Amino acid sequence: MKKILIILIIIFSTEIGKAQSIDKIVLDEKDDISGYYLAVKPQTEKIDGVLILLPGFGQRAETIFPETKLHNVGYLNNILTIGFSQGAKLYADKETQDKLTNVLKDILKRYKIEESKFVIGGYSAGGTVALRYTELCKQYPDKFPISPKGVFVVDSPIDIFTFYELLEENIENKYSEVAVQEAEWVTNLIKNDHGIPKENIDYYKEINPFSMNKKYGENEKWLKNMPVRVYHDVDIEWRLVNRNQPVSTQSYLVTSELINRLLLMGNQRAEFMQTYQTGYRSNGMRHPHSWSIVDEVECIQWLKKIIK
């Protein structure tokens, strides 16, 4: 089925390109990163559901669509696809929550969508934000505008406590120059934001979607009754050869624990979406940390099924 639909997309790509437009909706002219969102409306006036996509740390909304065909497949399946940037945020703090909430309120009003017709997905830090925001919608339904039907993350570091420890390990072990530079930069960012996680547990446990150590929170309980997916390109050799990073440093160790806990809670719609060598950037560069690890056709079919 996927091959057939991909072929159709390729055949009609010219026509889709002509008909399909990306609308920029500005809500705050003073904020040129998070003060707007991008909308790709479906080919018909009928909108069956909404897919919210969040990019990686510091990336603009415009970076999403060159890296994935989710919006193209959504266009053909009556799905409104939204791109929104949380900016230079690694987690869903109050500022990020408020900005995303304003966007969602505008979508509800502008497109006349039911609050239960939403699925949120995010790449890297965007997935971390998407996961916690989804939990908050279930945890505080009176304070948030939508009731998401599902959520997925694309190679995301969903536990800030574990993530910080792994960054420190990268620095100490000097696995690779690239890994060390990245780790030093991110740890400084976190410390300057709200301090070292283990020294400010009460704050971080409220914005952290999942904790390997349960004493730091069990926010996953809010996902007990909804579809949850985590996507990973589990290419161990690539990480070893190109980054000198062993399995112990990878985010899928944490996300697999999330899925396992949800399964133990009885959530049979919690899924670990493992792929192998599917990660490629739009410039052709091979990298497991990429939007492309999501099978777009299968993902949209999953979305359509759960929003019914």
LUMSE-6805 format. One record per residue (C-alpha): x, y, z. Coordinates in steps of 0.5 Angstrom, whole numbers, padded with zeros to 4 digits, always signed. Example, Ala and Ser with C-alpha at 12.3 -4.5 7.8 and 13.67 -1.06 7.14 Angstrom:
BEGIN
+0025-0009+0016;+0027-0002+0014;
This chain:
BEGIN
+0000+0000+0000;+0006+0005+0002;+0009+0004-0005;+0003+0005-0009;+0001+0011-0005;+0008+0014-0006;+0008+0013-0013;+0002+0016-0014;+0005+0022-0010;+0011+0022-0014;+0007+0022-0021;+0002+0028-0019;+0008+0032-0015;+0007+0037-0020;+0000+0038-0020;+0000+0037-0012;+0006+0043-0012;+0001+0047-0016;-0005+0046-0012;-0002+0045-0005;+0000+0052-0001;+0003+0053+0005;+0000+0059+0009;+0003+0063+0014;-0001+0065+0020;+0002+0071+0024;-0001+0071+0031;+0005+0076+0034;+0009+0080+0029;+0014+0081+0035;+0016+0074+0035;+0019+0072+0029;+0020+0065+0031;+0014+0062+0035;+0009+0068+0033;+0007+0064+0027;+0005+0058+0025;+0005+0054+0018;-0001+0051+0015;-0002+0046+0009;-0010+0045+0008;-0012+0039+0005;-0014+0038-0002;-0022+0038-0001;-0025+0043+0004;-0027+0037+0009;-0022+0037+0014;-0022+0030+0018;-0016+0032+0023;-0010+0036+0025;-0003+0034+0025;+0001+0039+0029;+0009+0038+0028;+0014+0041+0032;+0021+0041+0029;+0028+0040+0033;+0031+0045+0038;+0032+0052+0035;+0029+0050+0028;+0024+0054+0025;+0017+0052+0022;+0020+0052+0015;+0025+0047+0017;+0020+0041+0017;+0017+0041+0011;+0023+0040+0006;+0025+0034+0011;+0018+0030+0011;+0012+0028+0006;+0007+0028+0012;+0004+0034+0010;+0004+0031+0002;+0000+0025+0005;-0004+0029+0009;-0006+0033+0004;-0009+0027+0000;-0012+0025+0006;-0016+0031+0009;-0011+0032+0014;-0009+0039+0016;-0002+0039+0017;+0001+0045+0022;+0008+0047+0023;+0010+0051+0029;+0017+0052+0032;+0018+0052+0040;+0024+0056+0038;+0030+0055+0043;+0027+0050+0048;+0028+0043+0050;+0022+0042+0054;+0015+0045+0055;+0016+0050+0060;+0010+0055+0061;+0013+0060+0056;+0013+0054+0051;+0006+0052+0053;+0003+0059+0052;+0005+0060+0045;+0003+0053+0043;-0004+0054+0046;-0005+0061+0043;-0003+0057+0036;-0008+0051+0038;-0014+0056+0040;-0013+0060+0033;-0013+0053+0029;-0020+0051+0033;-0023+0058+0031;-0020+0059+0024;-0021+0052+0021;-0028+0050+0026;-0024+0044+0028;-0027+0039+0034;-0022+0039+0040;-0021+0032+0039;-0019+0031+0032;-0011+0033+0034;-0005+0029+0034;+0001+0032+0036;+0008+0030+0033;+0015+0032+0034;+0022+0031+0032;+0028+0031+0037;+0027+0037+0042;+0020+0038+0039;+0018+0031+0041;+0020+0032+0048;+0015+0038+0048;+0010+0035+0044;+0010+0029+0049;+0009+0033+0055;+0004+0038+0052;+0000+0032+0050;+0000+0030+0058;-0002+0037+0060;-0008+0036+0056;-0010+0030+0059;-0008+0032+0066;-0011+0039+0066;-0017+0039+0061;-0020+0045+0063;-0013+0049+0062;-0012+0047+0055;-0015+0048+0049;-0015+0041+0045;-0016+0033+0047;-0010+0030+0043;-0012+0023+0040;-0005+0021+0039;+0002+0023+0040;+0009+0021+0037;+0016+0023+0038;+0022+0022+0033;+0028+0020+0036;+0027+0025+0042;+0031+0026+0049;+0024+0025+0053;+0028+0025+0060;+0031+0031+0062;+0035+0028+0068;+0038+0022+0064;+0039+0027+0058;+0043+0031+0062;+0047+0025+0065;+0049+0023+0058;+0051+0029+0056;+0056+0030+0062;+0058+0023+0060;+0060+0025+0053;+0064+0031+0056;+0068+0026+0061;+0069+0020+0056;+0071+0025+0050;+0067+0020+0045;+0068+0025+0039;+0070+0032+0038;+0063+0033+0035;+0059+0030+0041;+0063+0034+0046;+0062+0040+0043;+0055+0039+0043;+0054+0036+0050;+0058+0042+0053;+0053+0047+0049;+0047+0044+0051;+0049+0043+0058;+0051+0050+0059;+0044+0052+0056;+0040+0048+0061;+0044+0050+0067;+0043+0058+0065;+0036+0056+0064;+0033+0053+0070;+0040+0050+0073;+0042+0043+0073;+0036+0038+0073;+0038+0034+0080;+0039+0041+0083;+0032+0043+0081;+0028+0037+0081;+0021+0040+0083;+0021+0045+0077;+0024+0040+0072;+0019+0034+0074;+0013+0039+0072;+0016+0040+0065;+0019+0033+0064;+0015+0028+0060;+0018+0022+0063;+0023+0020+0068;+0027+0013+0068;+0028+0015+0076;+0020+0015+0078;+0022+0019+0084;+0023+0025+0079;+0016+0024+0077;+0011+0019+0073;+0008+0024+0068;+0007+0018+0063;+0001+0016+0067;-0003+0021+0063;-0002+0017+0057;-0005+0011+0059;-0011+0011+0055;-0008+0014+0048;-0004+0012+0042;+0003+0013+0043;+0009+0012+0038;+0017+0013+0039;+0021+0013+0032;+0028+0011+0032;+0033+0009+0027;+0037+0004+0031;+0043+0004+0027;+0048+0002+0032;+0054+0002+0027;+0053+0009+0025;+0053+0012+0032;+0060+0008+0033;+0063+0009+0027;+0061+0017+0026;+0060+0019+0033;+0064+0014+0038;+0057+0013+0042;+0055+0007+0045;+0048+0004+0046;+0048+0007+0053;+0048+0014+0050;+0042+0013+0046;+0035+0016+0047;+0032+0010+0045;+0034+0007+0051;+0029+0012+0055;+0023+0011+0050;+0023+0004+0050;+0022+0004+0058;+0017+0009+0057;+0013+0004+0052;+0014-0002+0056;+0011+0002+0062;+0005+0004+0058;+0004-0003+0056;+0005-0006+0063;-0001-0001+0064;-0005-0004+0059;-0004+0001+0054;-0004-0004+0047;-0003+0002+0043;+0004+0004+0045;+0009+0003+0040;+0016+0003+0039;+0017+0004+0031;+0024+0001+0030;+0027+0002+0023;+0034+0001+0021;+0038+0006+0016;+0032+0010+0014;+0035+0016+0017;+0037+0021+0011;+0037+0029+0011;+0034+0033+0005;+0041+0034+0003;+0042+0027+0002;+0046+0026+0008;+0046+0020+0012;+0044+0021+0019;+0039+0017+0024;+0037+0023+0027;+0032+0025+0022;+0025+0026+0020;+0025+0021+0015;+0025+0015+0019;+0018+0016+0020;+0014+0012+0014;+0009+0018+0012;+0004+0014+0009;+0003+0009+0015;+0003+0015+0020;-0002+0018+0016;-0006+0012+0016;-0005+0011+0023;-0007+0018+0025;-0014+0017+0021;-0015+0011+0024;-0015+0014+0031;-0018+0020+0030;-0025+0017+0028;
